[in-house]
Amino acid sequence: MKKVIVLGGGTGLSCLLSGLKLFPVEVTAVIAVSDNGSSTGVLKEEYGIPAVGDVGKVLLSMANVDEDFVRLLSYRFHKGGTSLDNHPVRNILLTALIDQKGSLTEAARYMGKLLKVRGAVLPLTEEKVELVGKGYLSDEEFYGQVDVSKNIRYISTLSYDHDIRISEEILERIADSDLIIFSPGSLYTSILPHLIAKDIVAALENARAPIMYVSNLVTQPGETDGYNVSDHLAILNKYLGKRKIDLVVSNHAQIDEKVAAKYLQTENKTLVRLDREKIEPMGAKIIEDDIFSVENGKIRHDAMKTAFLVFSCLMRSEY
């Protein structure tokens, strides 16, 4: 069975994995744990643990259990003024499991058994870690993922607040993979957190597998305003160093103008255009198709179609 490792975080990663779980591939998901917002940020600060939110989302997206159980773990408490307000059950459960099992890796492994997850879900690091953006001005610094996300235009370089340790398991799985994928998601706060970890970059440089990027469908306000596919690739290639993106999966279908206009008006998001003329000189092979869906007025990757493109590429060894 072919082995795929997917690096990312957030909704985009969960969507891709919900499709990939339906195909006969061995999937490893490596999740960024630097988020400091909402429920995740509160638990991270109170318990001194890595961010659990995206790990929980990914586990649920890969689950093979009764939908009622998934809905239970997705349930978020809403009662202002209480200690449980805004906490989803999955975050509380993972926090308890960290205390019992000793690490987020083992907590995710156990929760994966409960959810009958096929594959592995691994946090990028076991440490409580924060993103730090160094400003263009010498004394300017933006601390924490939330602050970084709001100020990308003022940031020259990204780093962590301290050097982080990457487990040997992650490094071995990168070396052993048949395909390495960067998922859709927030470019600067879900994807690049992997590439500011020196051990990850070194492992990617030595990996035999090709590197694929599954492109975002829409921009992230404040992070990637006005970006097309080539702009995402350029940033990834910059942080990859010696390695470059070998394959890019992108939508080429027309998205309804009314839906696109509504996105721009309500969320200040624009469509990410497939600019082939700029991608081809970068050396990345383009894999394109109609891979979007509109759910409740929101533009999303069609999980099945996107995963099928990835699987087809993997099986045909088109690299």
C-alpha positions as CSV (number, residue, x, y, z in Angstrom):
1,M,0.0,0.0,0.0
2,K,1.3,3.5,-0.9
3,K,2.2,5.8,1.9
4,V,1.1,9.5,2.0
5,I,2.1,12.1,4.5
6,V,0.0,15.3,4.7
7,L,1.3,18.4,6.5
8,G,-1.1,21.2,7.5
9,G,-3.8,22.3,9.8
10,G,-7.3,23.7,9.9
11,T,-10.4,23.0,7.8
12,G,-8.5,22.5,4.5
13,L,-6.5,19.6,5.9
14,S,-9.6,18.0,7.5
15,C,-11.5,18.2,4.2
16,L,-8.7,16.6,2.2
17,L,-8.3,13.8,4.7
18,S,-12.0,13.1,4.8
19,G,-11.7,12.2,1.2
20,L,-8.3,10.4,1.3
21,K,-9.6,8.0,4.1
22,L,-11.9,6.5,1.4
23,F,-9.0,5.3,-0.7
24,P,-6.5,2.4,-0.1
25,V,-3.5,4.5,1.0
26,E,-1.7,4.6,4.3
27,V,-2.1,8.2,5.5
28,T,-0.1,10.1,8.1
29,A,-1.3,13.6,9.0
30,V,1.1,15.9,10.8
31,I,-0.6,18.8,12.4
32,A,0.7,22.3,13.3
33,V,0.1,23.0,17.0
34,S,0.8,26.8,17.3
35,D,-2.7,28.1,17.3
36,N,-3.6,30.3,20.2
37,G,-7.1,31.4,19.5
38,S,-10.5,30.4,20.9
39,S,-10.9,27.2,23.0
40,T,-7.5,25.9,21.8
41,G,-5.7,29.0,23.1
42,V,-7.4,28.9,26.5
43,L,-6.6,25.3,27.1
44,K,-3.1,25.8,25.8
45,E,-2.4,28.6,28.2
46,E,-4.2,27.0,31.2
47,Y,-2.6,23.6,30.9
48,G,0.7,24.4,29.2
49,I,0.0,22.0,26.3
50,P,0.3,22.2,22.5
51,A,-2.7,23.4,20.6
52,V,-5.2,20.5,20.4
53,G,-7.9,22.1,18.2
54,D,-6.7,21.1,14.8
55,V,-5.6,17.6,16.0
56,G,-9.2,17.0,17.2
57,K,-10.7,18.3,13.9
58,V,-8.4,16.0,11.9
59,L,-9.2,13.0,14.0
60,L,-13.0,13.5,13.5
61,S,-12.5,14.0,9.7
62,M,-10.7,10.6,9.6
63,A,-13.2,8.8,11.9
64,N,-15.1,5.7,10.8
65,V,-17.7,5.5,13.5
66,D,-21.4,6.4,14.1
67,E,-22.2,10.0,13.1
68,D,-23.9,10.6,16.5
69,F,-20.5,10.0,18.2
70,V,-18.8,12.4,15.8
71,R,-21.5,15.0,16.5
72,L,-21.0,14.5,20.3
73,L,-17.3,15.2,20.1
74,S,-17.9,18.2,17.8
75,Y,-20.4,19.7,20.3
76,R,-19.4,23.1,21.5
77,F,-20.7,24.4,24.8
78,H,-22.4,27.8,24.5
79,K,-23.3,29.3,27.8
80,G,-21.6,32.6,28.6
81,G,-19.9,33.1,31.9
82,T,-19.2,29.3,32.5
83,S,-15.9,27.6,32.4
84,L,-17.0,25.3,29.6
85,D,-18.2,28.2,27.3
86,N,-16.9,27.9,23.7
87,H,-15.1,24.6,24.4
88,P,-15.9,21.6,22.0
89,V,-16.0,18.2,23.7
90,R,-13.1,16.9,21.5
91,N,-10.8,19.6,23.0
92,I,-11.7,18.7,26.5
93,L,-11.2,15.0,25.9
94,L,-7.8,15.5,24.2
95,T,-6.7,17.7,27.2
96,A,-7.7,15.0,29.6
97,L,-6.0,12.3,27.5
98,I,-2.8,14.3,27.5
99,D,-2.9,14.2,31.3
100,Q,-3.5,10.5,31.3
101,K,-1.3,9.4,28.4
102,G,1.6,11.8,28.9
103,S,1.7,13.4,25.5
104,L,-0.5,14.7,22.7
105,T,0.9,12.1,20.4
106,E,-0.4,9.3,22.6
107,A,-3.6,11.1,23.3
108,A,-4.3,11.3,19.6
109,R,-3.3,7.7,19.1
110,Y,-5.8,6.6,21.8
111,M,-8.6,8.8,20.5
112,G,-7.8,7.5,17.0
113,K,-8.6,4.0,18.3
114,L,-11.9,5.2,19.7
115,L,-12.8,6.7,16.3
116,K,-11.4,3.7,14.3
117,V,-9.1,6.0,12.4
118,R,-7.0,4.2,9.7
119,G,-3.7,5.9,9.6
120,A,-1.7,8.1,12.0
121,V,-2.4,11.6,13.3
122,L,0.7,13.2,14.8
123,P,1.2,16.7,16.3
124,L,4.2,18.5,14.8
125,T,5.7,18.9,18.3
126,E,4.8,18.0,21.9
127,E,5.8,21.5,23.1
128,K,3.7,24.5,23.9
129,V,4.9,26.7,21.1
130,E,4.1,30.2,19.7
131,L,4.5,31.7,16.3
132,V,6.6,34.9,16.2
133,G,6.6,37.3,13.3
134,K,9.6,39.5,13.0
135,G,8.6,42.9,11.6
136,Y,10.4,44.9,8.9
137,L,11.3,47.5,11.6
138,S,14.0,46.3,13.9
139,D,12.0,46.5,17.1
140,E,8.7,45.2,15.7
141,E,7.5,41.7,16.7
142,F,4.2,40.0,16.5
143,Y,3.6,37.2,19.1
144,G,1.2,34.3,18.7
145,Q,-0.7,32.9,15.7
146,V,-3.7,35.3,16.0
147,D,-1.5,38.4,16.0
148,V,0.7,37.0,13.2
149,S,-2.3,36.2,11.0
150,K,-3.6,39.8,11.3
151,N,-0.2,41.4,10.5
152,I,1.4,39.3,7.7
153,R,1.9,42.5,5.6
154,Y,4.2,43.9,8.3
155,I,6.2,40.6,8.8
156,S,9.5,39.8,7.2
157,T,10.2,36.4,8.7
158,L,8.4,33.8,10.8
159,S,9.8,31.7,13.6
160,Y,8.9,30.0,16.8
161,D,9.4,31.4,20.3
162,H,12.0,28.6,20.8
163,D,13.6,25.8,18.9
164,I,11.2,22.8,18.8
165,R,11.8,19.1,18.8
166,I,10.4,17.0,16.1
167,S,9.8,13.3,16.9
168,E,11.8,10.6,15.1
169,E,8.5,9.0,14.1
170,I,7.6,12.0,12.0
171,L,11.0,12.2,10.4
172,E,10.9,8.5,9.6
173,R,7.5,8.7,8.1
174,I,8.6,11.6,5.8
175,A,11.6,9.5,4.6
176,D,9.4,6.4,4.0
177,S,6.5,8.2,2.2
178,D,5.6,7.8,-1.5
179,L,4.1,11.3,-1.6
180,I,4.4,14.3,0.6
181,I,1.4,16.7,0.6
182,F,1.0,20.3,1.8
183,S,-2.8,20.6,2.4
184,P,-5.0,23.5,1.7
185,G,-5.3,25.9,4.6
186,S,-3.9,29.2,5.9
187,L,-0.6,29.5,4.2
188,Y,1.3,31.4,6.9
189,T,-0.3,30.0,10.0
190,S,-1.2,26.4,9.1
191,I,1.4,25.4,6.4
192,L,4.5,27.4,7.0
193,P,4.7,26.4,10.7
194,H,6.0,23.1,9.4
195,L,8.6,24.8,7.3
196,I,10.1,26.9,10.0
197,A,11.0,23.7,11.8
198,K,14.6,23.0,10.8
199,D,14.3,19.3,11.2
200,I,11.3,19.1,8.9
201,V,13.0,21.1,6.1
202,A,16.1,18.8,6.4
203,A,13.9,15.7,6.2
204,L,12.1,17.1,3.1
205,E,15.5,17.8,1.5
206,N,16.5,14.2,1.9
207,A,13.1,12.6,1.1
208,R,12.8,10.5,-2.0
209,A,9.1,11.3,-2.5
210,P,7.7,14.2,-4.6
211,I,6.1,17.1,-2.8
212,M,2.6,18.1,-3.7
213,Y,0.6,21.2,-2.9
214,V,-3.2,21.1,-2.9
215,S,-4.0,24.7,-3.6
216,N,-6.5,26.9,-1.8
217,L,-9.7,27.9,-3.6
218,V,-10.0,31.3,-2.0
219,T,-7.6,33.8,-0.3
220,Q,-7.2,34.3,3.4
221,P,-8.0,37.9,4.4
222,G,-4.9,39.6,5.8
223,E,-2.7,36.7,4.9
224,T,-2.9,36.1,1.1
225,D,-4.9,38.9,-0.3
226,G,-4.7,38.9,-4.1
227,Y,-2.7,35.7,-4.2
228,N,-3.0,33.3,-7.1
229,V,-1.7,29.7,-7.2
230,S,1.8,30.8,-8.2
231,D,2.1,33.2,-5.3
232,H,1.4,30.3,-2.9
233,L,4.0,28.2,-4.6
234,A,6.6,30.9,-4.5
235,I,6.2,31.3,-0.7
236,L,6.4,27.5,-0.2
237,N,9.5,27.2,-2.4
238,K,11.2,30.0,-0.5
239,Y,10.7,28.2,2.8
240,L,11.5,24.8,1.4
241,G,15.0,25.9,0.5
242,K,16.7,23.3,-1.7
243,R,13.5,21.3,-2.4
244,K,10.7,22.8,-4.5
245,I,7.0,21.9,-5.0
246,D,6.9,19.1,-7.7
247,L,3.1,18.9,-8.2
248,V,0.3,21.3,-7.7
249,V,-3.4,20.3,-7.5
250,S,-5.7,23.1,-8.5
251,N,-9.3,23.9,-9.4
252,H,-9.8,25.0,-13.0
253,A,-13.6,25.1,-13.0
254,Q,-15.6,28.4,-13.1
255,I,-17.2,29.3,-9.8
256,D,-20.5,31.0,-10.0
257,E,-20.0,34.8,-10.1
258,K,-22.8,35.5,-7.6
259,V,-21.1,33.1,-5.0
260,A,-17.7,34.7,-5.6
261,A,-19.2,38.2,-5.3
262,K,-20.9,37.3,-2.0
263,Y,-17.5,35.9,-0.7
264,L,-15.8,39.2,-1.5
265,Q,-18.6,41.3,0.1
266,T,-19.1,39.3,3.3
267,E,-15.7,37.8,4.0
268,N,-13.3,39.9,1.8
269,K,-12.1,36.7,0.1
270,T,-11.3,36.4,-3.6
271,L,-10.8,33.3,-5.8
272,V,-7.3,31.9,-6.1
273,R,-6.7,31.9,-9.9
274,L,-4.8,29.1,-11.6
275,D,-2.1,31.2,-13.4
276,R,-0.5,28.5,-15.5
277,E,1.8,30.9,-17.3
278,K,3.6,31.7,-14.0
279,I,3.6,28.1,-12.6
280,E,5.1,26.3,-15.5
281,P,8.5,28.2,-15.3
282,M,8.6,27.2,-11.6
283,G,8.9,23.5,-12.6
284,A,5.7,22.2,-10.9
285,K,3.5,19.8,-12.8
286,I,-0.1,21.1,-12.7
287,I,-2.9,18.6,-12.0
288,E,-6.2,20.4,-12.5
289,D,-9.9,19.6,-12.5
290,D,-13.3,20.7,-11.2
291,I,-12.6,20.1,-7.5
292,F,-14.8,22.6,-5.7
293,S,-18.3,22.4,-4.2
294,V,-20.6,25.1,-2.7
295,E,-22.1,24.1,0.7
296,N,-24.5,26.5,2.3
297,G,-23.1,29.3,0.1
298,K,-19.5,28.5,1.1
299,I,-16.8,27.4,-1.4
300,R,-15.1,24.2,-0.3
301,H,-12.9,21.5,-1.8
302,D,-15.0,18.6,-3.0
303,A,-13.3,16.0,-0.7
304,M,-13.9,13.0,-2.9
305,K,-12.8,14.6,-6.2
306,T,-9.7,16.2,-4.7
307,A,-8.7,12.9,-3.0
308,F,-9.3,11.0,-6.2
309,L,-6.9,13.3,-8.1
310,V,-4.3,12.7,-5.4
311,F,-4.9,9.0,-5.5
312,S,-4.8,8.7,-9.3
313,C,-1.6,10.6,-9.4
314,L,-0.1,8.3,-6.8
315,M,-1.2,5.2,-8.6
316,R,0.1,6.3,-12.0
317,S,3.3,7.6,-10.5
318,E,3.1,10.8,-12.5
319,Y,6.2,12.3,-11.2
